[in-house]
Amino acid sequence: MRTLEEGIAFESQGQIDRALHCYDLAIHLMPELARAHFHRGNILLDRGDAATALEAYEKAKVLKPDSAALHYNMGNALLRLGRVEAGIAACRQAISLKPEFVDAHVTLGLSLEELGKHQDAMACYRSALEIDPHSAAAHVNLGSILTIFGRPTEALASFRTALKIDPFFFVAHSNLLLVQNFLDDSFERTRLIDAKRYGDLVTQQARAYTSWPNSPDPARCLRVGFVSADLRAHPVGYFLEAAIAALASRTAGQVVLFAYATLPGSDEITDRIRSHFHTWNEVSGLTDEALARRIRTDGIDILIDLSGHAASNRLSMFAWKPAPVQVSWLGYFATTGVPAIDYFIADAWSLPASEESNFTETIWRLPETRLCFTPPAPGLQVGPLPAISRGYLTFGCFNNLTKMNDAVVALWARILTAVPNSRLFLMAPQLSQLSMQQSVIERFSAHGIGAEYLKLSGSVPRAEYLKSYNEVDIALDPFPYTGGTTTVEALWMGVPTLTMAGKSLLSRQGVGLMMNAALPDWVVPTPEDYVHRAISHANDLRQLATLRAGLRQQVQASPIFDAPRFAGHFEAVLRGMWVTWCANQASRE
């Protein structure tokens, strides 16, 4: 028993290896000691070894089956292993043993979210807050659900409440910044203030490096690292795959590529992306300090964040400044607020010079586009314009439903009213739920649009999703959070997207894509122009059919799909950043 208590003491002091040794010794001496198995499992779970942790918990469960904490931790391990149903059962058992167990209610909610049961998840978070109104985690998760349900203002309030409780809750900070993207451009300055606050806090928590052993030779081979949770079937993966393949091909001997995957697991896209990296590191179990040390040991010259404030980001690690040059690109559309990130990669279409003041990073522009898409697998053909055979025009939007704010609904309703007998096809993950479908129907009904003019669909496999564009004549971009992946996929399927140009990068993604696709007539400056242009295009079916027939060929020849061309521009950016750093080092000598 003394060995167990020593282990607990070491663990409380942060001496994890010594604690684990004590637990192992205690189990060797007393295999029936449930607490030793339990604490051993906790350390393994914290280190990212959920499978071995679960084995330890199973042994503890045999010895002490009535421990709510044990069932709760088992639930966490099962969730990390992707065994969601079993994780739910474990959390429910923990709650049955201890009804006031707030963390178990929260984790149960997360488990139900994994299954798409968002209403049930919300009930879990509200139950947790009834027990403890000061649960920051419950407020954050409630805010996330409210975001999914298209209630960003309420979500914003939840995230701010969480931060009042725990100012260093970095996930709450990131979610706060993300949800502001669904509000209008007037939040740009607020987002900058909140981003700077986040940057200040992560900087306080880090012990940033101030010097690096990297040789300041402007012409030498560069070691470039990419940090992301989304090197998989995800918008980041779709945009990165062809670009990284082309970059690896053209820069042999000039650039060496390193990947730091911050989430475990892989899929076919992961496997293809991995093949283009010199070194692939799975780092989900590493602390910020350990990951920063790994990157520094790897001698990375330029470190690129592909997540921004998106889920599972490691921005707090960037505050350690493990590489002399650090960059934000691709996965986020606003400032990170982290002072240790030097540059943000944009282009002239998406980020006007007037907006640079809303970034803590220095803006470095690519000459044509900041986005280069990987063509989907061949074989799926562009169908004829559906309006010709149907006798009515179908507008469509396959963006996340959270982007469809009340102003968007009102404007789209005006278009449907102005184009006789037209329909609107919406596809979004939330629309798998009947309650969300009913909510959308009611929102359009308030503007005089009946349910018979709406087609609503939840998520489907990607091939089926792409094929669905054969049912759409014109895609409508939401605002201010415009589409990215959906817009490019629509173009590839022969469907042009009508987009409204805002001020921020977030609200100009569509501008960058449509201008690079040589479709300036599909970019408008105001809501009134948006309605008029939609009517104009809808009334010219012959032109729409002609455009559709040649659009895939047109966009495949554009900068959006020209990966070798993009890679050349990207390599020049990397070299330019490195030369700048080398010159700064020389000026300090």
DOFI-922695 format. One record per residue: x, y, z of N, C-alpha, C, CB in turn. Coordinates in steps of 0.1 Angstrom, whole numbers, plus 5000, padded with zeros to 4 digits. Atoms other than C-alpha are relative to their C-alpha. Glycine has a CB too. Layout:
// residues N
XYZXYZXYZXYZ ...
This chain:
// residues 589
500849885000500050005000500950135000499150005012 499149885000502950245007500550034986501249975010 499549985014504250194972498950074992500349874993 501149945007500750294959500050155004498749945003 500149864996500750614980501250084995500050005016 498949935005504250694969499850044985501349925001 500349985014503050664933499150124998499449884993 501049895001500150904939500750135003498849975011 499249874997502551154955500950044989500949975013 499249975011504951134926499150064989500849884995 500949965010502051174902499550155002498849914998 500449874997500851484920501150114998499550015015 498849915002504351634917500450014985501249955009 499650005014504451564880501149914996500350144995 498950095003507051294882499349874996500949975013 500950105005505051064860500749864998499450044987 499350125002507650804852500249925013501450024993 499850064987508450744889498749955005500650105010 501350044996504750724896499649874993498950114997 500450125007504150464869500949885005500350024985 499150104994507150264883499449955013501450055002 500650044987505450264918498849924998499750135008 501250075002502150154904500349864995499150074990 499750145005503749864885500649925011501150024989 499450084989505649764916498949965010501150085008 501150034991502449784937499249894994499150135002 500850115006500649564912500749875001499750034985 499250124998503449314913499949945014501550034996 500050054987503349294950498549965004500550115010 501450024996499549314953499150014988499550105011 500849995013497749224920498550035002500149874993 501449974998494349264937499850155004499549915011 500149864996495049634944499350084989501350065004 500749935011492349804923500550144997498550005003 499649865001493550154929501350014992500250075013 498750005007497050074915499749984985500949895005 500450025014495449944882499450134995499149884999 500749885004493250254881500950114997499050045011 499149895002496050504885501049974989500850035013 499150045011498250314861499350034987500449855001 500849975011495450334836499950154997498649945001 500149855002495050714841501350054993499850075013 498749955006498750774833500149964985501249955008 499950055014498550554802499050084991499749854999 500949935008495450734790500550144997498650015008 499549875002497051074795501150004990500550065013 498950015010499950954774499549954986501149905005 500650045013497650854746499949854997500850064989 500050155002497850474750498649955006501249935007 501450034995494050424754499849855001499050064991 500250155000494250044745500649945013500649944988 499450064988496649964774499450055012501550035000 500749944989494850204797498749925002499750154997 501250084999491650014790500249865007499349984987 499650134994493349684799500250025015501349954994 499849984985494349834833498650035007500950135002 501449974994490749964839499249875001499350114991 500750134999489349624831500449925012500249924987 499650084989491449464857499550075013501650005001 500549934989490449734882498549985002500350154999 501550025000486749684873499749865006499550014986 500350134995486949314882500150015016501049894995 499749994985488249414917499150105007501550045002 500949894994486049724922499050044990500950125006 500949975010483049724900499050125003499149884997 501049904997481149994918500750145001499449985014 499349875000483650284912499550084988501549984999 500549915011481950564892501250064993499250115006 498949945007485350724885500649904990501150045010 499550105009486550394870499249994987500149875008 500950025012483550354847500250134991498649985004 499949875008483950724836501349994992500050125010 498750015008487650674827500049904990501149985010 500150115010486850354809499250064988499249885006 500749945011484350554789500950094991498850095006 499049925008487050804779500949924992500850095010 499150095007489350524769499349944988500649895009 500850065011486650354748499750104989498749945006 500249895010485850684731501250024991499550135006 498749985007489450734721500349894991501250035010 499850125009489450384706498949994990500149885009 501150015010486350464686498949915003500649964987 501150094995484150234706498950085007500649885009 500949904995481450484710498849945008499450094989 501150064993478550264720500449955014499349894992 499550054987480650094747500450125009501249914998 499749884992481850444759498850065006500750104991 501349954995478250554762499549925012498950014989 500450094989477450254783500850025013500149854995 499249984988480350314806499750135007501550004996 500349874994479450684811498649995007499950114989 501350014994475850584818500149925014499049924991 499850074988477050334844500650095011500949884998 499449914991479150604860499050095006501150084994 501049914996476150834862499049925010499250064988 500950084991473950554877500649985014499749864994 499350024988476550504904500150145008501449944999 499849864994476950884910499350104991501650035001 500849915009474151094895500550144999498650005005 499549865000475951424904501350014993500050055014 498750005006479051324884500050084987500449854996 500149905011479351634862500849954987500550135004 499150035012482251514840499449884992501449965005 500650125007480351184832498950054991499549905010 501149955008477351384820500650074987499250115008 499449935011479751594798500549904990501150095005 499450105010481551294783498949924993500949915008 501150065007478251124777499450084989498949975010 500549915011477151424757501050004988500050145006 499150015011480351414737499849874992501450015005 500250135006479751044730498750004991499849895011 501249995008476251114718500150094988498850055009 499749925012477551384695500749924989500950125004 499350085010479751124679499049924992500949905007 501150085007476550934669499050104993499349915010 500949915007474951254656498750035008499649954987 501249984992472451264685500250145008499849885010 499749874995472851644691499050045011500150104989 501049964990469551694710500349935013498649974995 499750074987470451424735501350055006500149854997 498749954995473951564738499750135007501050024989 500349874993472551914746499349975013499050084991 500750034987470351754773501049965010499049894998 499050044990473451604789500850125005501049914993 499349894995475251934790499250095009500550094987 500949924992472252114804499949935014498650024994 500050084987472051834831501350035008499949854998 498749974993475751894839499950145006501149994991 500149874995475052264843499050025011499750104989 501049994988472052214866500749955012498849914997 499250054988474452014889501150105004500649874996 498949904998477352264885500050114990501349925001 500049895010476752594868501450064996499150125005 498649955002480552654870500849904992500650045013 499350105008481452364848500450064986499249874997 499649935013483552534820499849904989501450055002 500150105011483552214800498649994995500649865004 501550015004479752194800499650124992499149985012 500449885007479452554789500650004986500550125007 499450015013481952494760499349914991501549965002 500750105008480252184748498650044996500049865007 501349955004476852344750500150104989499350065013 499749905011478252634729500249934987501150085004 499750075013479452384703498749954994501049885003 501250055005476052224700499150124995499249935011 500849885004474352574698500650044986500150115010 499449975013476852644669499449914989501549995001 500550105010475752324651498650034997500249865005 501449975002472152424656499850144993499349995013 500149875007472852764639499650115009499049994989 500349894990472552974671501350065005499249945012 498749964996475953144671500050115011500750064988 500049904990474953434693500049945014498950104998 500150084988473953194721501349935003498849915000 498750084998477052984715501150105005500449944987 499049914995479253294719499850035015499850144992 500249974985477653364753500549885008498550035002 499650124992478353004764501650005001499549874993 498550005000482053034754500550115009500550024985 499549894992482453364771499849975015499350144997 500350054986480853214803501149905004498749945001 499050094997483352934801501350075003500249904989 498749934998486253174799500050095012500350094988 500149934987485053374829500349905011498650065002 499750114990485253044848501549965000499149884998 498650045002488652944833500650074989500049844998 499449915011490553214814501049924992500650125006 499050085007493152954804499449884993501149965009 500650115007490652714788500250034985498549995004 499749965014492252734753499049954990501449954997 501050055009489652514736498850104999499549865004 501149905000486952774747500450124992499750035015 499649885008489053054733499949974985501550035004 500050035015489452874699498549994995500749874998 501450015004485652794698499450145000499349925010 500549865000484953164707500350074987500550075012 499649945013486953274677499349944988501549994999 500750075011485453014654498650044998500149855002 501449965001481853104662499850144995499349985014 500249875005482453464654500150014985501150095006 500050015015483153354618498649994994500849884996 501350015005479453284615499150125002499349885007 500649874998478553634625500550104989500250065014 499749925011478853934602501450075002499050114998 498649945001482054134593500250105011500350064987 499849904990481354384621500749945012498650055004 499350074989482854124645501549994997499549865002 498650015004486254154627500950065011500350074987 499149944990487754394653499949925014499650155002 500250084988486254194682500849874999498549975002 499350135002487753874668501550035002499749944986 498649974999491154044666500450025015500450134992 499849984985490854154703500149875007499050105006 500150134994489853804713501249914996498749934997 498850075005492653654692501350045007500150014985 498849954993495253874708500049965015500150164999 500150054987493953784742500449855001498650025006 499650145001494353414733501549994999499349934988 498650005003497853484720500850035013500450094989 499349964987498853654753500049895010499350135006 500150114990497553364774500949884996498649965001 499150125003499353084754501450045001499649954986 498749964999502453294754500550005015500250144995 499750014986502253324792500349855005498950055008 499950144996501952944795501249934994498849934996 498950075007504852864772501450065005499950034984 498649954998508652894776500650014986500849915010 499649995015509453024741501550004998499450124994 498650005004512752954725500350144994500449894990 499749875005514553274716501349994991500350105011 498950035010517453124696499949864995501450035007 500150135006517852834673501449964994498950004989 498850045005520752624661500049994984500449865005 500150015014519552644625501050094993498650034995 499049925007522252764601499350104991500949914992 500749895008521253104586500650014986500150135007 499550005014522353004551498850014991500849874997 501249985008519753144526499849904989500050144995 500150095012520552894499499949855003501150024991 500050144997520652564518498749935000500649985014 501250085000518152284518499250035013500349854999 500949974989515152374540499349885006499050114996 500850104993513452154566498750075004500849945012 501349934999509752244565499049905007499550054987 500950094993507252094590498650054999500450005015 501449975000503452084588499349945012499449954986 500650054988501352054619498550004997500350085013 501450005003497751934615499349885006499750004985 500850114996494951724629499249944988499050045011 500950035011493351694594500749954988499350134997 499350065011495751504572499349874996501549975003 500950115002492851284561498950054991499449945013 501249965008489451294543499350125007499049884998 500449874993488851654554500450114990500850025014 499649895010488951984535501550035000499350135004 498649985000492552034546500749894992500650005014 499450115008493451694532499750014985499549875005 500449985014491551764500500950114993498650034998 499249905006493452084494501549975001499750135007 498650034999496851954506500649904991500349975015 499450125006497251624488500750034987498949914997 499349985012498051744453501150105001499050054989 499049894998499952054465501249945006499450115008 498850064993502251854488500749904991499649935013 499350095009502851594461500850074990498949914992 499349915010503851864436501250065007499150104994 498949944993505952034462501249915002499650065013 498950104998507851714471500749974987499449885006 499550045013508351634434501050114995499049984990 499249905007509851974424501150055009499150124997 499049944991511952054455501049905006499250065012 499150104996513951734459501450065001500149874991 498749944998517251844474500050145005500949994988 500149864996515952184482499150025012499450084988 501049994989513152124507499849855005498750074996 500450134994512651824531498850035009501249955009 501349984993509151784544499849915011498949984989 500350074988508151674579498550025003500950045012 501449994995504551604591499949975014499149904991 500350024986503251624626498549995002500650125010 501550034999499851454628499650005014499749874993 500349984986498151574659498749925004499750145003 501150104996495251314658500449864995498750044993 499750145005495750934656499049964989500049905012 500950065010494250724629500450054986498650035003 499749965014494450734591498949944991501449944996 500950055010492550674559500850004987498750094999 499350015013493350644522500750134996499049964989 499449875003494051014519501250025008499050125002 498849994991496351004549501249924994499749945014 499050095005498250714533500750074988499449874996 499449935012498650914500500850125004498950034990 499249884995499751234518501349965006499150085010 498850044993502151044540501249964991499749885009 498950055009504050904510500850124995499449934988 499249895005505251254501500850075010499050104994 499249954990506751334534501349925003499250025013 498850074996510351254544499849935013501250105001 500350054987509251204580498650025004501050065010 501449994996505851134594500049975015499049914993 500150014985505251194632498650005005500950115007 501350004993502151094651500250055014499349865000 499649934988502251334680498850035010500750124997 501249974992498751324696500249995015498849914996 499850024986500151204729501050095007500449865003 498949924995502851464733499450135005501050034989 500449874994502451774755500650114990500650025014 499449895008503252114739501550015002499350135005 498649994998506652114755500749894993500349995015 499450125006507451764743500050014984499449875004 500149995015506251834707500950114996498550044996 499149895004508152164706501449955000499850125010 498750064999511251974717500349914988500249935013 499950095011510651714690500350084987498849914998 499849925012510351984663501450075000498950114999 498749934999513452164675501149904997500250065014 499150115003515351834675500149964986499749885009 500050035014514251774640500650114991498649974995 499449895007515852104630499150074990501249944993 500949945009512752244614500350154999498649985005 499749855003513452584597498750084999500750014987 501349935002509852674588498949905004499850044985 501150084995506852534607498750064996500249985016 501249955005503452564592498849945007499949974985 501350044993500152544611498949994989499650095011 501150025010497252404590498650005007500249874993 501350014993494552424617499450145004500249925012 500549884994494352774631499249975013499150084990 500850034987491552764658499049894997499350135004 500950115002489852464643500349895010500249944985 499950114990489352144663501349935000498949904997 498850084998492351964678501350084996500049874993 498849925004494752254670501050005010499650154997 498949994990498152294686500650135000501049894996 499549875000498452664685500850045012498950104998 499349974987499452674721501549954999499349935012 498650055002502552464711500850104991500049864993 499349915009503452724684500550125009499150064989 499549894991503852974713501349975006499050025012 498750034996506952784723501150044990500149855003 499149965011508452894690501249904998500650145003 499050105002510252574682500850014987499449865001 499449985013511152684647500350154998499249944988 499749865001512753014637499050084992501450024994 501049945008510053084611498749925002500450014985 501350074998506352994618498950074992499750005015 500949965010503453024595498649945002500549974985 501350055000499652994594499549994985499050095008 500450025014498152854561498949904999501149964991 501050105005495152674547498849975008500749874997 501250054992492952554576499250105007500649905009 500749904992491852884590500050134992500750035014 500249895009490653214576500050145007498749994993 499849884992491553474602501349995008498750035010 498850014992494353564625500049905011500350145006 499950094988495553314651500250085013501249904998 499749924988496553594675501349965007498849995009 498850054993499753404684501250084996500249844998 498849915004502753644684501149924994500550085012 498850085005505153354677499849954986500249885009 500350035014503453294643500350124992498649954998 499549895007505253514619499250054988501449984996 500649975013503353494587498649934998500949964988 501350065004499853424573500050014985498850085006 500050015014499653304537498750034994500649864995 501349965006496953464516500250024985499450135007 499849965014496453594481499250144999499449904990 500649865001495353934467498550004999500650064988 501450015001491853824459499349995013499649884991 500750034988490953694493500350095011500349865004 499649914989492753944515500550134995501049935009 499649875005492854304504501050065011498850104998 499049944991495654524519499350075011500850104992 500749934990493054714538499649925013498750064995 500450104989492354404560501249955008499249894994 498850054994495954344570500150035015501350054993 500049964986495454534603499249915009499550145001 500750104991493154254615500849875002498749974993 499150114998496054014616501250035009500549944987 498849994992498853974642501249964992499949935013 498950055009500853794615500350104989499649864995 499749935012502653954586499449924988501550024998 500750075011500653874554501049984989498850094995 499150045011502653694527499049944989501249905004 501050045010500653664495500649914989499450124993 499750075012500853394469499550084988499349855000 500349915011500553544434498649984994501049984989 501350035006497253374423499049965010500149904989 500950064990495553164449500749945012499149904993 499450074988496253044484499549865001499650085013 500750134999494152734477500349924987498550015003 499950095012494952444453499449875003501549994996 500850114996492552164452500449874993498550024996 499750135005493051794446498849944992500549905011 501150055007490851664418499449875006500349974985 500650134995488351394431500349894990498550025001 499750125009488751044417499250014987499649875008 500749995013487951034380498849894999501049984989 501150105002484850854367498650065002500249885009 501349944998482051074379499850114990499950065015 500249915011480751264349499150125004499549934988 500949894998479151604348498749974992500750144995 501350025007475451564339499550124993499049955010 500649885007473351794317499350095010499149954989 500749904991471752104331498649945004499950134993 501350074996468851954352498850084996500049975014 501249915002466552254346499449974986500450155001 500550025013466252164309499049885000501149974990 500950125000464651824315498950015011500849875003 501049994989462851924348499050114997500750025013 501049895002461252244336500050105011498749954998 499849904990462352434367501550005005499149975013 498649984996465652564381500249965015500450144998 499650044986467352414412501250085005500249855001 498949954993469552624434500549905010499650145006 499550094990471752444458501150065009500649884993 498949974991474052484488500349885009499750135009 499750124992475952194504501050045011500749904991 499249964988477752404531499449965013500250155000 500450024986477552344568498850095003501150015010 501349934998474052454579500250125009499049915006 499849894990475552684606500350134992501249965009 499849885008476552924578498850074995500949964988 501249945006472952974568499350085011499149884995 500649914990472153264591498650064995500950115004 501349955004468853454590500050094988499450085012 499949925011470053704565500149924987501250105001 499950095012471053424541498649944997501049895004 501350065003467653254545499150114993499349965013 500949905005465853584538500450034985500150135008 499649975013467953654507499749894990501550034999 500250115008467653304493498449994997500549875006 501450005001463853324499499650104989499350035013 500349905011463753634477500349954986500850135003 499750065013465453454449499049894996501449945001 500950105004463153154451498650064996499849915012 501349935004460153394450500150064986499750115011 499949935013461553584420500249914988501250095001 499850095011462453274400498849905001501449935000 501250084999459053104394500349855000499050034989 500050154999458752734405501449955003499549944987 498650044997462452724415500049925013501050115000 499850084988463752484442501350035006499949854996 498849984993466452494468500449865006500050115011 499550134995468552174475501150035010500649924988 499049994990470352184508500549875005499450085012 499450134995472751914520501050055011500749924989 499149964989474451944554499949895011499650135007 500150114990475351704583498850015009501350005008 501149984990472751854606498649954994499950155004 501350035006469951774581499749855000499950054986 500350144998470251404590498949995011501349925004 500950004989468051494620498750074995500650075012 501349955004464351544614499750145007498949905004 500249874993464251824640500650124993500549995014 499349895007466752024620499350024986501549964998 500849985012464851964588498850085002499649864994 501249924997461752094604500350155003499249945012 499649874997463552394617500350084987501350005008 499849935013464752484581498750034993501049914991 501349985007461252434567499350125006499149875002 500649894994459952674593500650144998499949985016 499349875002462652934587499650054986501549985001 500449955013461752944550498550034999500449894989 501549985000458052924556499750145005499349905009 500249864995458353254575500250104989501050035012 499849915011459353404542499149964988501550014996 501050045010456553244522500549894991499750124992 499550115009458552944508499549875007501650014999 500550134995456752614512501049895000498749964993 499150124999458352284521500249934986499549905010 499950075013457552154486501150064991498750014993 498949945008460252394472501449985006499750154999 498750034993462952254495500349854999500050055014 499550134998464951944492501150005010500549944986 499150004989466851854524500649875001499350045013 499350124999469551594528501150015010500549964986 498950004991471951494555501349954992499749905011 498750045006475551374549499949874993501150005010 500050125008476151104523501549974997499150004987 498650025005479450934511500450094989500149854995 499549895009481651164491499649984986501550015001 500450025014480951004457498650034998500349854996 501449965001477251034463499750155001499149925010 500149864997477651384476500450084987501050045011 499649945012479551484444499049984989501449954996 501050035010476951314422498850095002499649855000 501249924997474251524439500150144993499950025015 499949875007475651834421499349994986501450044999 500750025012474051684390498650035001500249854995 501449964998470751784405499950155002499449935012 499949854997471852154409500450074988501050035012 499749915011471752424383501050115004498850064994 499249894995473252714403500349985015499350144998 499750014985475052694437500050155006501449945002 500049884993474452974462500950005012498550035005 499049994989477253084485499350065012501250074996 500549934988476253164521501050125003500049915013 499249884997477653484537499850035015499750124991 498749965005479653614555501049884999500650105009 499150115000481253264560499749924987499849915012 500350065014481453154523500649865000500650094990 499550135002482252814510501450004995499149924991 498750025006485652674501500049874993501150005011 500050135006485752304495498749984992500149895011 501350025007482052294485500050084987498850045008 500049925012482652574460500949944989500550145003 499150075010485552394443499449884995501449975006 500650135005483752064442498850034991499549925012 501149975009480652234427500650044986499250125005 499449975012482952384400500449884992501250105002 499550135006484452044393498949924994500849925010 501250075005480951914388499250084991499149955012 500749915010480052194364499050105005499349914990 501049914994478052404388500750135005499349935012 499449874996479052774391499350055014499850114990 500549954987478652944426499950154999500949955011 500249864999477153284430500450045014498550044998 499449964987479153454458500050155002501449955001 500149854997478953794475501450035007498850035009 498749964995482253974482499950085013500850084990 499949924988482754084518501350075002499749905012 498749944998485654254534501149915005499850125010 499050094994487353984554500449884991499549955013 499550125008489353684540498949895001501349955006 501150104998486553464555498950024990499550005014 501149975009483953634534500450034985499250125005 499649985013486053654503500649874994501150114999 499550125006486953284498499449984986499749885009 500750025013484353264470500650094990498650035002 499449915009485953574454501249944994500250145006 498750055005489353414452499849884991500849955012 500250125008487953084438499450044987499249905008 500749975013485653234412500850094991498750085003 499149925008488153494400501149914994500650115008 499050095005490853224396499449904990500749925011 500750085009488253014378499550074987498849935006 500449915011487753304353498550014999500549944987 501449985000484153354364499650135008499349875007 500349874993483953724374498550035001500850114994 501549965001480253744365499249935011499449964987 500650074989479553514395500350065014500349865000 499649934988480953764421499250135000501550035000 500849884998478654044434500450075012498549965000 499649924989479154324458499050025011500550144996 501149974990475754364476498949904999499550144997 501250095000472654164486499150034988499350025013 500949975011470654344459500649944987499850154999 499450065012473154244432499949855000501550054999 500050144998473153894446498649954994500149965015 501350045005469353864439499950024985498950085008 500249975015469454034405500949914992500450144998 499150095008472453824393499449865000501450005006 500650134999470753504405498949994990499549975014 501150005009467653594385500550004986499150125003 499449985013469753694355500549864995501050104999 499450135004471653364354498949894998501049955011 501150105000468453164361499250014987499150015012 500849985012466753314331500849984987499650155000 499250035012469553214307500549865000501250104998 499650144999469452844306501049954989498749914999 499150035010471252824273501550035004499750074986 498749964995474253004287500549915012500150155004 499650094989474152794319500449864995498849995009 499750135005474052474299501450004993498949954990 498749995007477052584278501150015010500050134990 499049984989479052694309500249865007499650105010 499950124993478252364326500849894992498649945003 499450105008479452154297501550014999499450014985 498549995000482952304297500650055013500350104989 499549944988483352414333501149925006498950025010 498950084994485352114345501350024993499649855000 498849985007487852154318500650145002499749984984 499549874998488052524324500750015014498850105000 499449994986488652494362501349915001499049975010 498850094999491152204358501250074994499749874993 498949935006493252434336500350135008499750044986 499949884992492952714362501049985011498750055006 499150014989495352794391499549925012500450145005 500650074989492852624415500449855000498550025000 499650145001493852284402501449974994499049934991 498650015005497352344388501049985011500350124990 499150024989499352184415501550034998499949855005 498549975002502852204399500250155000500449944986 499949865001502252574392499950065015498950064991 500249964986501052624428501249975008498749945006 498850044992504052434442501150094997500349854997 499049915003506352664424499950135007500150034985 500349884993504752964439500249985015498650054998 499850034986504752804473501449985004499249875004 498650024997508352704472500750145000500749924989 499449865000509253074463499650075013499550084988 500449944987507253184494500949955011498549975003 499150064990509152944516501450055000500049854999 498649955001512453054503500150155003500649984985 500149864996511453414506500050035015498950074993 500149994986510553374542501449975007498949915006 498750044994513853194549501150104998500449864994 499049905003515953454532499850125009499950044985 500349894991514253724552500549975014498550035001 499550034986515053544585501550005000499549865004 498550015001518653484574500650155000500549934988 499649865001518953854566499950075014499350084989 500249944987517553954600501149955010498649965005 498950054991520053724617501350074997500149854998 498749945004522953874598500050155005500250004985 500049864996521754224607500250025015498750074997 499850004986521954134644501449985005499049905007 498650044997525554024643500950135001500649904990 
